[in-house]
Amino acid sequence: MVLNKRIEMFNIDFNNSVELGRLDSEDSTVSEAIYTIYLEYSDSFTLNWNNYLVPLSKKGDLSEIYNDIIKMLVLIKTNKEKEFYINFLSSTFTAKWDFTLYKTEQIRINAKWNSNSIFSNKIINEIDPDLYQVLVNKTHFVNEWDNLLRNLKQDLKAVGYTDSLDGFSYLEKL
């Protein structure tokens, strides 16, 4: 397969000045803590996928897909699987991403979007084919997610959560 096609755009922009809630001593997982500390369902981060903006909520979406993100990043970083898929399931972000890792430090992601949010301003027949595939540098892709997760870690610690939460080990290494 020829990989000389230009690298497509993938970025994550996030609002790091959101109002935070309070620690809930009954939270035992990072996902529960995310849901607790972010008070609003507002668009607090955005995926830029080939110039399509996908607005997402830290409270609603990140809390629901956190474990999928961690699984994805671990698979990419360990580089043991050259092909794998991740299913994301939240109320506004439902998708299956098929990954192919190349020796050239590129990742090809073929997406099957099942959520209406990505199609909010498009009629299905008018959707650009670029919406379904992205070719991105591995380091760039991982760094974009890690930057979002560093912000999450900072917010969790700011309200008093510690590494005792189930699922915190990836954050601890950031």
Residue pairs with C-beta under 8 A, 6 or more apart in sequence:
3 102
3 104
3 106
3 108
3 135
5 135
6 135
7 106
7 135
7 136
7 137
8 50
8 130
8 133
8 134
8 135
8 136
9 48
9 49
9 50
9 51
9 134
10 47
10 48
10 49
10 50
10 109
10 134
10 136
10 140
10 141
10 144
11 47
11 48
11 144
12 45
12 46
12 47
12 48
12 144
12 145
12 147
12 148
13 45
13 46
13 48
14 44
14 45
14 46
14 58
14 147
14 148
14 151
15 44
15 45
16 151
16 154
18 38
18 39
18 40
18 42
18 44
18 58
18 155
19 39
19 40
20 37
20 38
20 39
20 155
20 158
20 159
21 36
21 37
21 38
21 39
21 159
22 36
22 37
22 159
23 33
23 36
23 37
23 159
23 160
23 161
24 32
24 33
24 36
26 32
27 33
27 36
27 161
27 165
28 165
28 166
29 165
29 166
29 167
30 66
30 156
30 165
30 166
30 167
30 168
30 171
31 63
31 64
31 66
31 67
31 167
32 63
32 165
33 156
33 161
33 165
34 58
34 59
34 62
34 63
34 66
34 152
34 156
35 59
35 63
37 155
37 156
37 159
37 161
38 44
38 57
38 58
38 59
38 62
38 63
38 155
39 59
40 57
40 59
41 57
41 59
41 60
42 57
43 55
43 56
43 57
44 56
44 57
44 58
44 59
45 55
45 56
45 57
45 58
45 62
45 148
46 53
46 54
46 55
46 56
47 53
47 54
47 56
48 54
49 111
49 118
49 131
49 134
50 128
50 130
50 131
50 134
51 130
52 118
52 128
52 130
52 131
54 93
54 117
54 118
55 117
56 62
56 90
56 92
56 93
57 92
58 152
60 90
60 91
60 92
61 90
61 91
61 92
61 93
62 69
62 148
62 152
64 89
64 90
64 91
65 88
65 89
65 90
65 93
66 167
67 167
68 86
68 87
68 88
68 89
69 145
69 149
70 167
70 170
71 86
72 86
72 97
72 99
72 145
73 142
73 145
73 146
73 170
74 170
75 81
75 84
75 86
75 99
76 99
76 101
76 107
76 138
76 141
76 142
77 142
79 101
81 101
82 100
82 101
83 98
83 99
83 100
83 101
84 98
84 99
85 96
85 97
85 98
85 99
86 96
86 97
86 99
87 95
87 96
88 94
88 95
88 96
88 97
92 115
92 116
92 117
93 115
93 117
94 113
94 114
94 115
95 111
95 112
95 113
95 114
95 115
95 118
96 111
96 112
96 114
97 109
97 110
97 111
97 112
98 109
98 110
98 111
98 112
99 107
99 108
99 109
100 107
100 108
100 109
100 110
101 107
101 138
102 108
105 137
105 138
105 139
106 135
106 136
106 137
106 138
107 135
107 136
107 137
107 138
107 141
108 133
108 134
108 135
109 133
109 134
109 135
109 136
110 132
110 133
111 131
111 132
111 133
111 134
112 132
113 119
113 131
113 132
118 131
119 127
146 174
149 170
149 171
149 174
150 174
152 171
153 171
153 172
153 174
156 165
156 168
156 171
161 168
162 168
163 169
163 171
163 172
